[in-house]
Amino acid sequence: MKNKLILFIVFTIFLISCGNDETQQTIENDTFLKISNLSGYDLLNVEFSSTDFDTIIIGRDSKRKVNADTKPVYFYLNIVGINIQCRTNEMVTCEKGIEKELIFTNYSLITVIESGRTDTIKNIFDLLSVEMSNSILVLSIDDIVIENNSITSVDFGVVEVESNKAIVFTIKNTGNIPLVLNGNPIIESSNASFSVISQPLITTINPGANTNFILRYTPSADKEDMGVITIVSNSSNALFIFNIKGTGCVKKPRISIRQGFTTINAHGEYDFGTILINKTSDVTFTIVNSGELDLVITSVNNNRINLENNTEGYFSIIQQPFAPSLAPSNSTSFIIRFSPITIGSNFSATIQIKVNTPENEDFSFILKGNGRNYIVGDRGPASGYIFYDKGLFSNGWRYLEAAPLETEFNAVQWGTFNTDVIGTGVAIGTGKQNTEIILEQLQLLGESGRAAQLCANLNFEGFNDWFLPSKDELNLICNNLITKGLGGFSSDGSYYWSSSQYSNREAYTYRASSPVSIYSHSYSKTYGCKVRAVRAF
């Protein structure tokens, strides 16, 4: 039923009684219905009570044997190419053994099935012919439909100044009566940069037919142009309007600076973020020629990239661009290093690049960064792990750093068994002095390869100021590093030596196990424990 559009139609059917005494023919066992079409319209696919009468054209009739029943007669009318399903406005009764006749005229009352509209055949047919007759303008580019009054513009893209670009548009009539283009001019442009170089060849377009017109964009300046195209016709939308745009382009070099996937605009900025003092952060920047002519990078002071306003001196150029010029779409790179040595925020410098672009002869952007102090857990200057910050610099140090895993010693004796090493302390800050006291005693006893000696002799990452931590310093290592899984320390219950003596036979150790538990214990100086050196700075 969907493919047979059913509109709001009411038909009237004049029923002539099928059973008067003069015309009724009685047949003993059969019932017949005769349908005569005296209207001015063909009746399609006529049906009564599941009996098909086929199509009854104008002036013809059809007689069929039917079941005794009381039902309407169904049929279709073809109105402007669309089949509309209808039925008689009144029920038709056919009785057994009686032949009945039904006559359709222009003034018979009928009902449209879907809409329920009722009227005479002629009135409804004439009304629907008008309602269903329409021309429909469909505009497209390469089968892509352009909607009327769409907010999206047809874009000609980027076109070089004094050049042009043309687009072919197609007008198609998807209605059922001719589409008449009656504008003057037929296609009108509001902007002279968009000219109609070919108007439609035909102005009356039959249903299903199409015609073309051509628009040409000719930019006169390096800017975006916009316009409106108007088409006047007899379609359901008498005024068809759509927007157009294009961008004029003068050939020239263009510079674009990128860091990764981020573009840095002229006079913009790049933030290195917060960097640990005495550490460095290297960032690579890429210069791209996004224009149409070669981009030339002019050297100033023998450098293609220069730094200005670098007051603190924390920014430096560690790699200059290799290429003095770039062809369109080509790129080169340079590397900037940020190395703060003091705590502070908003350290800055300015990158200057002299190029041959007309907009930005001197392309510049700002570098920013912050410096911060060490915090517990950071990697220290000697690549170890910071495990203590006393908050200020005094007596030559502020931080304690534990050497990394690759420096760890295993199964090492403390030494000086049965000898009292006088003067070792347990407090934070006593580890270095403890180590010096132990070294003197070991030398007197002629011992070698002991815990304090291995720490004092360690030279790692250029640092040779290592010592064996005191008892409380070792406790900090357990709490601030081992329990947090930092530094590669053993958490299997292994013992680590401190530099704090317990007695002439024993020294303090610490161990950590999983789940986390920390134990302080005194062990025989002859026992083989692990050793991890520390340093103060």
C-alpha positions in Angstrom: 0.0 0.0 0.0 3.0 2.3 0.6 3.9 2.4 -3.0 0.4 3.5 -3.8 0.3 6.9 -2.1 -3.2 7.3 -0.7 -4.3 10.9 -0.4 -7.3 12.5 1.3 -10.0 11.8 -1.2 -13.6 11.1 -0.9 -15.4 9.5 -3.8 -19.2 9.2 -4.1 -20.6 6.2 -5.8 -24.1 6.2 -7.1 -25.5 2.8 -6.2 -28.3 1.4 -8.3 -30.2 -1.2 -6.3 -29.4 -4.6 -7.4 -32.7 -6.1 -6.6 -35.7 -4.3 -8.3 -38.4 -6.4 -9.9 -37.7 -5.3 -13.5 -33.9 -5.9 -13.7 -33.3 -8.5 -11.1 -32.4 -11.9 -12.6 -32.7 -14.8 -10.3 -30.4 -17.7 -10.8 -31.0 -20.6 -8.6 -27.6 -21.2 -7.1 -25.3 -18.4 -8.3 -24.9 -14.7 -7.3 -23.5 -12.2 -9.8 -22.4 -8.6 -9.5 -22.1 -6.4 -12.6 -20.1 -3.2 -12.3 -20.4 -0.6 -15.0 -18.0 2.4 -15.3 -19.9 5.3 -16.7 -17.5 7.8 -15.1 -14.8 9.7 -16.9 -12.0 7.8 -15.1 -10.6 4.3 -15.3 -11.2 2.1 -12.2 -8.1 0.0 -11.4 -7.9 -3.4 -9.7 -11.6 -3.5 -8.8 -12.5 -6.0 -6.0 -15.6 -7.1 -4.1 -15.5 -9.6 -1.2 -12.2 -11.2 -2.5 -13.4 -11.3 -6.0 -11.2 -9.5 -8.6 -12.9 -7.6 -11.4 -9.5 -6.4 -12.7 -9.5 -2.9 -14.3 -12.7 -1.4 -15.7 -11.9 1.3 -18.2 -14.2 4.2 -19.1 -17.5 3.1 -20.6 -17.0 -0.6 -19.9 -18.4 -3.1 -17.4 -17.4 -6.3 -15.8 -19.5 -9.1 -14.4 -18.3 -11.7 -12.0 -19.8 -14.4 -9.8 -19.4 -13.4 -6.2 -20.1 -14.6 -2.7 -23.3 -13.5 -1.1 -22.0 -10.7 1.2 -22.3 -7.1 2.3 -19.1 -5.2 1.7 -17.8 -2.1 -0.1 -16.3 -2.3 -3.6 -12.5 -1.4 -3.5 -10.6 0.1 -6.5 -7.8 2.5 -7.4 -7.8 5.8 -9.3 -4.7 7.0 -11.0 -4.2 10.7 -10.2 -1.1 12.4 -11.7 0.7 9.1 -11.9 -0.1 7.9 -8.4 -2.6 5.1 -7.7 -5.0 6.1 -4.9 -7.0 3.3 -3.2 -10.7 4.0 -2.7 -14.0 2.2 -1.9 -17.7 2.8 -2.4 -19.1 5.2 0.1 -21.9 2.7 1.0 -21.9 -1.0 1.5 -22.9 -3.2 -1.4 -25.2 -6.1 -0.6 -25.3 -9.2 -2.9 -27.7 -12.0 -2.1 -27.6 -15.6 -3.2 -29.2 -16.3 -6.5 -29.6 -12.6 -7.4 -27.6 -10.6 -10.0 -26.9 -7.0 -8.9 -25.5 -4.1 -10.8 -23.3 -1.2 -9.6 -22.9 1.9 -11.7 -20.1 4.4 -11.3 -20.6 8.0 -12.6 -18.6 11.2 -12.1 -20.9 12.1 -9.2 -20.8 8.7 -7.4 -19.7 9.1 -3.8 -16.5 7.3 -2.8 -14.2 7.3 0.2 -10.3 7.4 0.2 -9.1 4.5 2.3 -6.2 6.1 4.1 -7.6 9.6 4.6 -11.3 8.9 5.0 -12.1 11.9 2.8 -15.5 11.5 1.0 -16.7 13.4 -2.1 -17.7 12.8 -5.7 -15.3 11.1 -8.1 -15.0 14.3 -10.2 -14.5 16.7 -7.3 -11.9 14.6 -5.6 -10.1 13.8 -8.8 -9.8 17.5 -9.7 -8.8 18.6 -6.2 -6.1 15.9 -5.9 -4.7 16.7 -9.4 -4.0 20.2 -8.2 -2.7 19.1 -4.8 -0.4 16.5 -6.2 0.8 18.4 -9.2 4.1 20.1 -8.3 7.6 20.9 -9.6 10.4 20.3 -7.2 13.9 21.9 -7.6 16.8 19.7 -6.4 20.3 21.3 -6.7 23.4 19.2 -6.5 27.2 19.0 -7.2 28.4 15.6 -8.4 25.2 14.0 -6.9 25.8 15.8 -3.5 22.5 17.6 -2.8 22.6 21.2 -1.7 19.8 22.1 0.7 17.8 25.2 0.3 18.7 27.9 2.9 21.5 25.7 4.3 23.8 27.4 6.8 26.7 25.4 5.2 28.4 27.2 2.4 29.5 25.7 -0.9 33.3 26.1 -0.5 35.5 26.8 -3.5 38.5 26.3 -1.3 41.8 28.2 -1.6 42.3 29.8 -5.0 45.3 31.8 -6.1 44.7 35.5 -6.8 44.3 36.2 -10.6 43.5 32.5 -11.1 40.0 31.0 -10.9 38.0 27.8 -10.1 34.7 26.7 -11.6 32.1 24.4 -10.2 29.2 22.8 -12.2 25.8 22.7 -10.5 22.9 20.5 -11.6 19.2 21.5 -11.3 16.8 18.5 -11.5 13.0 18.5 -11.4 11.9 15.7 -9.2 8.2 16.8 -9.3 5.4 15.8 -11.7 4.9 19.0 -13.7 7.4 21.1 -15.6 9.8 23.2 -13.5 10.1 26.8 -14.8 13.1 28.9 -14.0 11.8 32.5 -14.2 14.5 34.6 -12.5 16.1 37.5 -14.4 18.9 36.6 -14.5 18.0 32.9 -14.1 21.0 32.4 -11.6 21.9 35.5 -9.7 25.1 36.0 -7.6 25.4 38.7 -4.9 29.2 38.9 -5.2 31.1 39.7 -8.4 33.9 37.4 -7.4 31.5 34.5 -8.0 30.3 34.8 -11.6 27.8 32.7 -13.5 29.8 31.8 -16.7 27.1 29.5 -18.0 23.4 30.0 -17.3 21.0 27.0 -17.7 20.4 26.1 -21.4 16.8 25.3 -20.7 14.4 27.2 -18.5 11.5 24.7 -18.6 12.6 21.4 -17.1 10.3 18.4 -17.5 9.7 16.0 -14.6 12.8 13.8 -14.2 14.9 16.0 -16.4 17.8 18.3 -15.5 20.0 21.2 -16.6 23.3 22.7 -15.5 24.9 26.0 -14.8 28.5 26.9 -13.9 29.8 29.3 -11.2 33.4 30.6 -11.3 35.3 32.0 -8.4 38.0 34.6 -9.3 39.5 36.1 -6.1 41.1 39.6 -6.3 42.8 39.7 -2.9 44.4 37.6 -0.2 41.2 37.1 1.8 38.0 35.1 2.2 35.1 36.0 -0.1 31.4 35.1 0.5 28.3 35.4 -1.5 24.7 34.2 -2.0 23.2 32.5 -5.1 19.5 32.9 -5.8 17.3 30.8 -8.1 13.6 31.8 -8.8 11.2 29.1 -10.1 7.6 27.8 -9.9 8.7 25.0 -7.5 7.2 24.5 -4.1 10.1 26.6 -2.8 9.7 29.5 -5.2 13.0 31.0 -4.0 16.0 28.7 -3.7 19.0 30.3 -1.9 22.4 28.9 -1.0 25.7 30.4 0.3 29.1 30.2 -1.3 32.6 31.1 -0.1 36.2 30.9 -1.2 39.6 32.1 -0.1 41.9 34.2 -2.2 45.6 33.4 -1.9 48.7 35.3 -2.9 51.6 32.9 -3.3 54.1 33.5 -0.5 56.1 31.6 2.1 54.4 31.0 5.5 56.1 29.9 8.7 54.5 27.6 11.2 56.2 26.4 14.4 55.1 23.1 15.9 56.0 21.3 19.1 54.8 17.8 18.6 51.2 18.1 17.4 50.8 21.6 18.9 51.2 24.7 16.7 52.8 27.8 18.3 51.5 31.0 16.9 53.5 34.1 16.4 53.9 36.0 19.7 52.5 32.9 21.5 54.3 30.9 24.1 55.6 27.5 25.1 55.8 26.4 28.7 58.4 23.9 29.8 56.5 23.4 33.1 58.3 22.9 36.4 61.8 21.4 36.2 63.9 20.2 39.1 66.8 22.6 39.7 70.1 21.4 38.3 68.2 19.2 35.9 67.6 19.9 32.2 64.7 19.5 29.8 65.3 19.4 26.0 62.4 20.2 23.7 62.5 19.9 19.9 60.6 22.5 17.8 59.8 22.1 14.1 59.8 24.9 11.5 57.3 24.2 8.7 56.9 26.1 5.4 53.1 26.1 5.0 53.2 28.5 2.1 53.6 28.3 -1.7 57.1 29.9 -2.1 60.5 29.1 -0.5 60.8 30.2 3.2 64.2 31.8 3.9 65.6 31.8 7.4 68.0 34.7 7.7 71.0 34.4 10.1 71.4 37.0 12.7 74.7 37.0 14.7 75.6 33.8 12.8 72.5 32.0 14.2 69.3 31.2 12.5 67.6 31.0 15.9 68.3 33.6 18.6 67.4 34.0 22.2 66.5 37.4 23.7 65.5 38.5 27.2 67.1 35.4 28.6 67.8 37.2 31.8 68.6 34.3 34.1 70.4 32.4 31.3 68.4 29.2 32.0 67.4 28.7 28.3 69.8 27.7 25.6 69.8 26.7 22.0 71.6 23.3 21.7 70.7 22.6 18.1 70.2 25.2 15.3 68.1 24.5 12.2 70.1 22.7 9.5 68.4 24.3 6.5 68.8 28.0 5.6 65.6 27.8 3.4 62.6 25.5 3.1 60.6 24.6 0.0 56.8 24.5 0.4 55.7 21.8 2.8 59.3 21.1 4.0 60.5 21.4 7.6 63.6 21.7 9.8 64.0 21.6 13.6 65.9 23.2 16.5 66.3 22.2 20.1 65.9 24.4 23.2 67.2 23.4 26.7 65.8 24.7 30.0 68.2 24.3 32.9 67.0 26.1 36.1 69.6 26.3 38.9 67.5 28.2 41.3 63.9 27.9 42.6 61.5 30.2 41.0 58.6 30.6 38.7 58.0 32.2 35.3 61.6 32.2 34.1 61.3 33.3 30.4 63.1 34.1 27.2 62.1 35.0 23.7 62.8 33.0 20.5 63.5 35.2 17.5 63.5 33.9 13.9 64.0 36.3 11.0 62.2 35.0 7.9 61.0 36.4 4.5 57.2 36.1 5.2 55.3 39.3 4.6 53.2 39.0 7.8 55.9 38.0 10.2 59.4 39.2 9.1 60.5 38.6 12.7 58.7 35.5 14.0 58.9 35.3 17.8 57.4 33.4 20.7 58.0 33.2 24.4 59.6 30.4 26.4 58.5 29.9 30.0 59.5 27.5 32.8 59.7 27.1 36.6 62.4 25.7 38.8 61.8 23.7 42.0 63.7 22.0 44.8 64.2 18.3 45.3 61.5 16.4 47.1 61.8 13.0 48.8 61.6 10.4 46.1 63.3 12.5 43.4 66.5 11.3 41.7 69.4 13.3 43.0 72.5 14.8 41.3 74.3 11.5 41.5 71.3 9.6 40.1 70.5 8.2 43.5 67.2 8.7 45.4 66.5 11.6 47.8 65.4 10.2 51.1 65.7 13.2 53.4 65.2 17.0 53.2 66.0 19.0 56.3 64.4 22.1 54.9 67.4 24.4 54.7 71.1 24.4 53.7 73.4 24.3 56.7 76.7 22.7 57.6 77.3 22.1 54.0 74.2 20.1 53.1 70.4 20.0 53.0 69.5 16.7 51.3 70.5 13.0 51.7 70.7 10.8 48.7 71.0 7.0 48.6 73.1 5.5 45.8 71.2 3.5 43.2 70.9 -0.3 43.1 73.8 -0.9 40.8 76.2 0.3 43.6 74.8 -2.0 46.3 77.3 -4.4 48.0 76.3 -7.9 49.4 77.6 -10.0 52.2 79.9 -7.4 53.7 81.3 -7.4 57.2 81.2 -4.3 59.4 84.6 -5.0 60.8 86.4 -4.1 64.1 85.1 -7.2 65.9 85.9 -7.0 69.7 87.1 -3.4 69.2 85.2 -0.5 70.6 84.8 2.2 68.0 84.4 5.3 70.1 82.3 8.3 68.9 79.8 6.9 66.4 76.3 8.4 66.7 72.8 7.3 65.7 71.2 10.6 64.7 70.5 12.1 61.3 73.5 13.9 60.0 76.1 11.7 61.9 76.7 9.1 59.1 79.5 10.9 57.4 81.5 11.5 60.7 80.7 7.9 61.8 82.3 6.6 58.6 85.5 8.7 59.1 85.8 7.3 62.7 85.3 3.7 61.5 87.8 4.2 58.6 90.6 5.2 61.1 90.0 2.2 63.3 89.9 -0.2 60.3 93.2 1.2 59.2 94.8 0.6 62.6 93.5 -3.0 62.6 94.7 -3.6 59.0 91.2 -4.6 57.8 90.0 -4.1 54.3 86.8 -4.6 52.2 84.5 -3.6 55.2 81.2 -1.7 54.9 82.5 1.8 55.7 85.5 1.4 53.4 83.4 0.3 50.4 81.2 3.3 50.8 84.1 5.8 51.2 85.8 4.4 48.1 82.7 4.5 45.9 83.0 6.8 42.8 79.7 7.0 40.9 78.5 9.5 38.4 81.5 11.6 39.2 80.7 11.8 42.9 83.1 10.3 45.5 81.7 11.8 48.7 79.7 8.7 49.8 79.5 7.3 53.3 77.8 4.6 55.3 74.4 5.9 56.8 73.8 6.2 60.5 71.1 4.2 62.3 68.5 7.0 62.0 69.5 7.8 58.4 69.0 4.1 57.5 65.6 4.2 59.2 64.7 7.1 56.8 65.7 5.0 53.8 63.4 2.2 55.0 60.5 4.5 55.6 60.9 6.9 52.6 62.2 4.6 49.9 61.9 0.9 50.7 58.3 1.1 51.8 57.5 3.1 48.6 59.3 0.6 46.3 62.0 3.2 45.4 65.7 2.6 44.9 65.6 -1.1 44.3 66.2 -2.0 48.0 65.5 -5.6 49.1 62.2 -6.1 50.9 62.8 -9.8 51.5 64.1 -9.4 55.1 67.7 -8.7 54.1 69.8 -6.7 56.6 71.5 -3.4 55.8 74.5 -2.1 57.8 74.4 1.3 59.5 77.5 3.2 60.6 76.2 3.3 64.3 78.0 0.9 66.6 75.9 -1.0 69.2 78.8 -2.6 71.2 82.4 -3.7 70.5 80.9 -6.8 68.9 77.8 -5.6 67.2 76.5 -2.7 65.1 73.0 -1.5 64.2 71.2 -2.8 61.1 67.8 -2.4 59.5 65.7 -4.7 57.4 62.4 -4.4 55.5 60.1 -7.2 54.6 56.9 -7.5 52.6 54.2 -6.9 53.7 56.0 -3.8 54.9 57.6 -4.1 58.3 60.8 -2.4 59.4 63.1 -3.8 62.1 66.1 -2.3 63.8 68.5 -4.9 65.1 72.1 -5.2 66.3 74.1 -7.8 64.5 77.6 -9.3 65.0 80.2 -7.2 63.2 81.3 -10.4 61.5 77.9 -11.0 59.9 77.6 -10.4 56.1 75.0 -7.8 55.4 74.0 -5.6 52.5 75.6 -2.1 52.1 74.1 1.0 50.4 76.1 4.2 50.4 74.6 7.7 50.9 75.8 11.2 50.3 74.8 14.7 51.6 74.6 17.8 49.5 
